[in-house]
């Protein structure tokens, strides 16, 4: 397809935040190529997105972006549909709950594969085209990319690695005209926010750890608000966006004064013991 539209490739877009990001980019005039593992859910999402954005151009392909062969196939299909490439949004991710002392290497490897390897593989595949267009990569991180709060299992480890990779890539690719940014949101509103971890929690964790952000006193973010910031990061080539914005000062103070940062994190997260069953 010969397209004068800007083109975005968005992973993890069959539902949730990824779908909200795709919708936001469509309404901003982008042609959008969405990717997910479940072909039926992806097809349904594409139909909904197409109907919500009159005149929008959307294509989709199913594949597992943690698998190199699938990534190669997806980008080959993308190139058949579009002759330009402006923005890659790496939105695939998985959260966790647990104590670090109970974290197994296999679980950490799984979280790294989902949260980091996916972004690495897609970025590597996209770079030849993004170099030509002077394009942008936006990685979707988390507040856990910036702080190591309690009870997040291996999630903070993986998201810190994603943030480090983002900065390193941004510095390495700067002179080639490719921008790499990261959006770090707090908990995002979803229908199962209060129950999704309850069945997987170990007895050593407080009940509060099952809540969004492992019990942190932070209001859930609307996915559409986060999606707008992902678009802003891409269009303005912003290195890093933290949501809610006021927490940037919290993080800055914590990095400058680690003892104070620990104290603030303890104040912002609940540690009520589990009630007897």
Order of alpha helices (4+ residues) and beta strands (2+ residues): beta-alpha-beta-alpha-beta-alpha-beta-alpha-alpha-beta-alpha-beta-alpha-beta-alpha-alpha
